[in-house]
Amino acid sequence: MTDRVERLTNLLALLLETPEPLSLVQIAGELTGQYPESKTARRAAFERDKAALREIGVPIEQEIIGGAEAGQTRYWIDRERYELDGLDLDADEMRALQVALAATRPGSSPAQDALWKLGGGVIDRGATVVANLPDVAELPTLREAVSARRTVGFRYHDLERAVDPWGLLLRDGYWYLIGFDHARGERRTYRIDRVQGAVEIDHERAPFERPADFDPRTAFPDDPKMIGADATAPDALVRIDAPRAAAVVRDLGRERVRRTLDDGAVEVAVPCANVPAFRSWLLGHLEHAEVLEPVALRNDVVAFLEAAVA
């Protein structure tokens, strides 16, 4: 037998979507296996479900029909009475709402009920909206710290960090923490799933003040190679062979070209604060890209390649 909450949700959906009133026999036929076979038990279960929906404000209408089926009761929900008025959400807004609900309460009855109440059932009917948000164990602690303006301590890239957490941001399937790193005296961005061990809130330190103009949506680098960057981090100088030169210049911008060679190759300045992201970008160009400077980064790439083929 189906879980009662699931059955209530299905009953609500059925009565909202039905083009004409349905009898209990028809309802049980549509919700196969969700109501008892026994007429008495089925009627009792349906009456309980109907009362529960009405109790939360769902206007289930009913009528007793005549003719050949005289005396039979049929049910439906008047959408005009059920849905909220005056929202005037357009298709894009409703789609955004569907995604938000799918992301925050995947598969939950309250979320689906809310969507129906906002008229979501008439938008893109039949389409499945699914969004999966990554969850990491450190998120609750970090959310608490962001809210309470408390400094947090954690280990990242084998170094102990003390960070004022200004905000959290989900980007491309990963959660990031943006905040002020006390050891470096500047803003830094950290991918939370790469935090080593637990995040601890520093209750001894006084609450911090977040910059009034801070906006995580604009503070986060669009370029993943810039994650973790600071204002003084030098760019890498990379030679790009002629076959890839035009595409790289389009990607990075003409202002990053430091030299154009006679054979059509270019030397470009590339953000490299996030070394793994930089390395991924570099190797995507195969033999057509070579790190010229800084030496430490060039050595890092060489060591990485040697380890890969060892």
Salt bridges, closest charged atoms under 4 A:
GLU17 OE2 - ARG79 NH1 3.25
GLU17 OE1 - ARG125 NE 3.49
GLU47 OE2 - ARG43 NH1 2.97
GLU47 OE1 - LYS50 NZ 3.09
ASP49 OD1 - ARG4 NE 2.95
ASP49 OD2 - ARG7 NE 2.74
GLU61 OE2 - ARG81 NH1 2.28
GLU69 OE1 - ARG74 NH2 2.42
GLU83 OE2 - ARG79 NE 2.58
ASP124 OD2 - ARG95 NH2 1.97
GLU160 OE2 - ARG155 NH1 2.72
ASP164 OD1 - HIS182 NE2 2.78
ASP181 OD2 - ARG161 NH1 3.94
ASP181 OD2 - ARG184 NH1 3.11
GLU186 OE2 - ARG188 NH2 3.00
ASP193 OD1 - ARG191 NE 2.82
ASP202 OD2 - ARG205 NE 3.50
ASP215 OD2 - ARG217 NH2 2.89
ASP222 OD1 - ARG171 NH1 3.86
ASP223 OD1 - LYS225 NZ 3.13
ASP230 OD2 - ARG188 NH2 3.09
ASP235 OD2 - ARG256 NH1 2.92
ASP241 OD1 - ARG239 NE 3.37
ASP241 OD2 - HIS288 ND1 3.58
ASP263 OD2 - ARG239 NH2 3.17
GLU267 OE2 - ARG259 NH2 3.04
GLU287 OE2 - HIS288 NE2 3.51
GLU290 OE2 - ARG298 NH1 3.02
ASP300 OD2 - ARG279 NH2 3.02
